[in-house]
Amino acid sequence: MAAGSRVSSSSKRARLNIFAGYALAAAGALLGAALLVLSLLRPTLFSGPRGVAQDAVSPVTTVGGEVRSGSLGILAGIEGYFRAGAQNARLKREVELARIRLGEAAAVQQENQRLRGLLGLAQEGSEPVAVTRLVSSTAASPRRFGYIGVGSSRGVTPGMPVRSARGVVGRVLETGRSTARILLLTDSESVLPVRLANGEAVAFAHGRGDSLLRIRLINLGLNPLKRGDMFVTSGAGGYFPPGIAVALVEEVTDDGALARIIADPAASDFVAVEPIFQPQAVRAAAAEPPSLTE
Amino acid sequence: MERLAPSARRDPYGSRVGRRHSALVASVVPWLSIAFGSVLPIFVIATAMPIAPPVGFIMFVCWRLVRPGLLPAWAGVPLGIFDDLFNGQPFGFAILFWSLAVLAIDAVEARFPWRSFGLDWMTAALLILLYIFAGMIVSGAVLAGPLFVAVIPQLVLSVLLVPVAARLVAALDRLRLRRWRRAA
């Protein structure tokens, strides 16, 4: 390795230059600290330049997203060859069960329609605002943010839920013109009201920063959860429509469970941005000091 | 009259006869390579876990360690601003910590003017460790056990990346000083 750059020089000018460099570096550190405090206090302050920067790289990240989902597909294909026999038998059993369940579901749907008719409720079928790719995420930061390929120019606004074909991915946090930053479910600031898919248990799903969610039941008591139980959105809070798949229980704990997210961002390529489920409820909640929205 | 031996006409930077360095390439390569490193982690993968190393920071530290004094001491400010646009941390984080890293590296350099690559690697590893943990604390993430476990693969990857990045910086440095221009 090279020896030090800082040879003690008899040239006054050289020494002054070096000193000025350090003074500038120290000033830079102070500037950084000030900006850091500022952006911790007002997290949306610098979203403008960030949005522009994301817009600038989005053509390349979009290609990256395509390559990523493509390469995952190839790996899954190779894996499939190794497990073809056992998988075939298992799938046959599953299909039989699924046919039965489908019949049941049709019956339930019919009943549901009848009851809705009795109550005079309109069918809740919201059209997605936009369908796009999940182009990238902040893979080097402990915060879990993702970027999608549409922004304010297509009517995306902060707060809108983002889902893939499998389930909930996250929520729009801030928008650029042609990209938007989303808070992924696994971020440690993310909290989502959920309920058990086939039961009564209601809970909150907190992100942990790794790929698991922490499920905390609201009614403590006997823990009804089992490994493999599925959680879906409950619709509380007004952001997400009810009934979207969120996570599968992996490990039961004292006050709930640890659950694995169903829509892993690494495996999601196309995502849909949906309108906020109950804008009035969200506005009413935002009238109080915002706490969970950041 | 002094006469160059034929073997002395070429060096690793190209022919020495009638060729000159390009001032533009020589000054721009370090900055561009670090900026590219800052953008790189968001291309690679979209994950549920932080896994990609902070490539921009590693490149910055390596330039400073492999070629001390090439980047000015204030380089952490503009490069940090650029990194902050992409790193997902609160704005100002990279400006602060890249500037502090320069000061820390120069303190090490003043203490050990002649040092081995081992020491450089250790310095870089320590800086990366502090950088990632400071990132966790500052990011507003809830500090709990699982987050510390989740960060380990990223940490190991980052430390292992240092020698690779140092070789890359050395190669880029040769590219930087190549004699591109034909002297008129």
Contacts between the chains, C-beta under 8 A, distances in Angstrom:
chain1	res1	chain2	res2	distance
A	1	B	65	7.1
A	1	B	66	7.0
A	1	B	114	8.0
A	1	B	115	5.9
A	1	B	116	7.1
A	1	B	117	6.2
A	1	B	120	5.8
A	2	B	66	7.5
A	2	B	67	6.7
A	2	B	68	6.0
A	3	B	113	5.4
A	3	B	114	5.7
A	4	B	68	6.4
A	4	B	69	7.9
A	4	B	109	5.2
A	4	B	110	7.0
A	4	B	113	4.3
A	5	B	68	4.3
A	5	B	69	2.5
A	5	B	70	7.9
A	5	B	109	7.6
A	6	B	69	7.3
A	6	B	106	7.3
A	6	B	109	7.1
A	6	B	110	6.7
A	18	B	73	7.7
A	21	B	72	5.2
A	21	B	73	3.5
A	21	B	74	5.9
A	22	B	73	5.3
A	22	B	103	7.2
A	22	B	106	7.6
A	24	B	72	7.7
A	24	B	73	6.5
A	24	B	74	3.6
A	24	B	77	7.3
A	25	B	73	4.2
A	25	B	74	5.2
A	25	B	76	6.3
A	25	B	77	7.6
A	25	B	99	5.0
A	25	B	102	5.2
A	25	B	103	5.9
A	26	B	99	7.3
A	26	B	103	7.1
A	27	B	74	7.9
A	28	B	74	5.7
A	28	B	76	5.8
A	28	B	77	3.6
A	28	B	80	7.4
A	28	B	95	6.2
A	28	B	99	4.2
A	29	B	76	7.7
A	29	B	95	7.6
A	29	B	96	5.5
A	29	B	99	3.8
A	29	B	100	5.4
A	29	B	103	7.3
A	31	B	77	6.8
A	31	B	92	7.8
A	31	B	95	6.2
A	32	B	77	7.5
A	32	B	80	6.3
A	32	B	92	4.8
A	32	B	93	7.3
A	32	B	94	7.4
A	32	B	95	3.1
A	32	B	96	3.0
A	32	B	97	7.3
A	32	B	98	7.8
A	32	B	99	6.0
A	33	B	92	7.0
A	33	B	96	5.0
A	34	B	92	7.0
A	35	B	91	5.6
A	35	B	92	2.9
A	35	B	95	6.2
A	35	B	96	7.8
A	36	B	90	5.8
A	36	B	91	7.3
A	36	B	92	3.5
A	36	B	93	5.6
A	36	B	95	7.8
A	36	B	96	5.6
A	36	B	138	6.6
A	37	B	92	7.5
A	38	B	91	7.7
A	38	B	92	6.9
A	39	B	90	4.2
A	39	B	91	4.1
A	39	B	92	5.6
A	40	B	90	5.3
A	40	B	138	7.4
A	40	B	140	6.9
A	43	B	90	6.9
A	43	B	140	7.8
A	45	B	91	7.2
A	46	B	84	7.7
A	46	B	91	3.9
A	49	B	85	6.1
A	50	B	85	5.6
A	50	B	91	7.7
A	53	B	85	3.8
A	53	B	86	6.3
A	54	B	86	7.9
A	57	B	39	6.1
A	57	B	42	7.3
A	57	B	43	8.0
A	57	B	86	7.7
A	60	B	43	6.5
A	61	B	42	6.3
A	61	B	43	5.9
A	64	B	43	4.4
A	64	B	44	7.2
A	65	B	46	7.3
A	68	B	45	6.3
A	68	B	46	6.9
A	134	B	46	5.6
A	135	B	46	7.6
A	136	B	42	4.2
A	136	B	43	6.4
A	136	B	46	5.6
A	137	B	42	7.0
A	137	B	45	7.4
A	137	B	46	3.9
A	137	B	47	6.1
A	138	B	41	7.4
A	138	B	42	6.4
A	138	B	50	7.8
A	138	B	86	7.7
A	138	B	87	6.5
A	138	B	88	2.8
A	139	B	41	4.7
A	139	B	42	6.6
A	139	B	44	6.1
A	139	B	45	5.4
A	139	B	46	7.1
A	139	B	47	5.5
A	139	B	50	6.6
A	139	B	51	5.9
A	139	B	52	3.6
A	140	B	41	4.0
A	140	B	50	6.4
A	140	B	52	4.6
A	140	B	53	6.4
A	140	B	54	4.6
A	140	B	55	7.3
A	140	B	87	6.4
A	140	B	88	7.6
A	140	B	154	7.3
A	141	B	50	5.9
A	141	B	87	5.6
A	141	B	88	3.8
A	141	B	89	5.5
A	141	B	135	6.5
A	141	B	139	6.4
A	142	B	50	5.0
A	142	B	132	7.9
A	142	B	135	6.0
A	142	B	136	4.6
A	142	B	139	5.1
A	142	B	141	4.9
A	142	B	147	6.3
A	142	B	150	7.8
A	142	B	151	6.4
A	143	B	88	5.3
A	143	B	89	7.0
A	143	B	139	4.6
A	143	B	140	7.1
A	143	B	141	5.7
A	144	B	48	6.8
A	144	B	49	7.9
A	144	B	50	7.4
A	145	B	88	4.9
A	146	B	46	5.7
A	147	B	42	7.2
A	184	B	48	6.8
A	186	B	48	4.6
A	186	B	49	7.4
A	187	B	141	7.5
A	188	B	141	4.2
A	188	B	142	4.1
A	188	B	144	7.6
A	188	B	147	6.5
A	189	B	140	6.5
A	189	B	141	7.1
A	189	B	142	7.3
A	208	B	144	7.0
A	208	B	146	4.5
A	208	B	147	6.8
A	208	B	150	7.8
A	209	B	49	7.7
A	209	B	50	7.5
A	209	B	141	5.6
A	209	B	142	7.4
A	209	B	144	7.7
A	209	B	146	6.3
A	209	B	147	3.9
A	209	B	150	5.5
A	210	B	48	7.2
A	210	B	49	5.0
A	210	B	146	5.1
A	210	B	147	6.9
A	210	B	149	6.8
A	210	B	150	3.6
A	211	B	47	7.9
A	211	B	48	3.8
A	211	B	49	5.2
A	211	B	150	8.0
A	212	B	146	6.9
A	261	B	48	6.4
A	264	B	48	5.5
A	265	B	46	4.6
A	265	B	47	6.5
A	265	B	48	5.7
A	266	B	45	6.3
A	266	B	46	5.8
A	266	B	47	5.2
A	266	B	48	6.6
A	268	B	46	7.8
